[in-house]
């Protein structure tokens, strides 16, 4: 559970790098996803896969807003430790 909270915190830190008018949308999106993932059956979808999805989606959003992907290095460390 601690790692999940660290990943969520990492996503929220990345949201702060986005343009101000997009932050509320992506913060809400992240919150809803993490709440929904609480109910995921780990035997069907391993947590590592969910961490991979969170990281990949974060990279996609950063690229969409032309933010250097190196901003996600800390998140990469958390997701793949």
Secondary structure, DSSP 4 states (H G I P E B T S, - for coil): -HHHHHHHHHHHHHHTTS-HHHHHHHHHHHHHHHHHHTT--TTTS-HHHHHHHHHHHHHHHHHHTT--GGGGHHHHHHHT-
